[in-house]
């Protein structure tokens, strides 16, 4: 499975919080991500996990309205 496909499997596993009257994305719930990937039969390698974290950081920045 490609890292992008693995990320898409994980997209329902976001942790959020309410801050100053708005919902803020904190990042992925790693336990939920691991369970989802294992349930999909994905082998979780250190390389795949690192790729997911890179995509997570980019997504959090985008969701918070920042670049990079």
C-alpha positions as CSV (number, residue, x, y, z in Angstrom):
1,X,0.0,0.0,0.0
2,X,1.3,3.4,-0.9
3,X,1.7,6.1,1.9
4,X,-1.1,8.2,0.3
5,X,-3.5,5.2,0.4
6,X,-2.5,4.5,4.0
7,X,-3.1,8.2,4.9
8,X,-6.5,8.0,3.3
9,X,-7.4,4.9,5.4
10,X,-6.4,7.0,8.4
11,X,-8.4,10.2,7.7
12,X,-11.2,9.5,10.2
13,X,-8.7,9.3,13.0
14,X,-8.1,13.0,13.8
15,X,-7.8,14.4,17.3
16,X,-9.5,17.8,17.7
17,X,-10.0,20.3,20.5
18,X,-12.2,23.3,21.0
19,X,-10.0,26.4,21.4
20,X,-11.4,29.9,21.7
21,X,-14.7,28.9,20.2
22,X,-13.4,27.0,17.2
23,X,-12.4,23.4,16.5
24,X,-8.6,22.9,16.1
25,X,-7.0,19.9,14.5
26,X,-4.3,18.5,16.8
27,X,-3.1,15.6,14.7
28,X,-3.8,11.9,14.1
29,X,-4.8,9.6,16.9
30,X,-2.0,7.1,16.4
31,X,-3.7,4.2,18.2
32,X,-6.7,4.6,15.9
33,X,-4.5,4.9,12.9
34,X,-2.6,1.7,13.8
35,X,-5.9,-0.1,14.4
36,X,-7.3,1.1,11.1
37,X,-4.2,0.1,9.1
38,X,-3.9,-3.3,10.8
39,X,-7.6,-3.9,10.1
40,X,-7.0,-3.1,6.4
41,X,-4.2,-5.6,6.4
42,X,-1.5,-3.0,6.0
43,X,2.0,-3.8,7.2
44,X,3.2,-0.9,9.3
45,X,6.8,-0.3,8.6
46,X,9.0,2.5,10.1
47,X,9.2,4.0,6.6
48,X,5.4,4.0,6.2
49,X,4.9,5.5,9.7
50,X,7.4,8.3,8.9
51,X,5.6,9.0,5.6
52,X,2.3,9.2,7.4
53,X,3.8,11.7,9.9
54,X,5.0,13.9,7.1
55,X,1.6,14.0,5.5
56,X,0.0,14.5,9.0
57,X,2.2,17.6,9.6
58,X,1.3,19.0,6.2
59,X,-2.4,18.4,6.7
60,X,-2.4,20.0,10.2
61,X,-0.6,23.1,8.8
62,X,-3.2,23.3,5.9
63,X,-6.1,22.8,8.3
64,X,-4.8,25.5,10.5
65,X,-4.4,27.9,7.5
66,X,-0.6,27.8,7.4
67,X,1.8,26.8,4.7
68,X,4.7,24.4,5.2
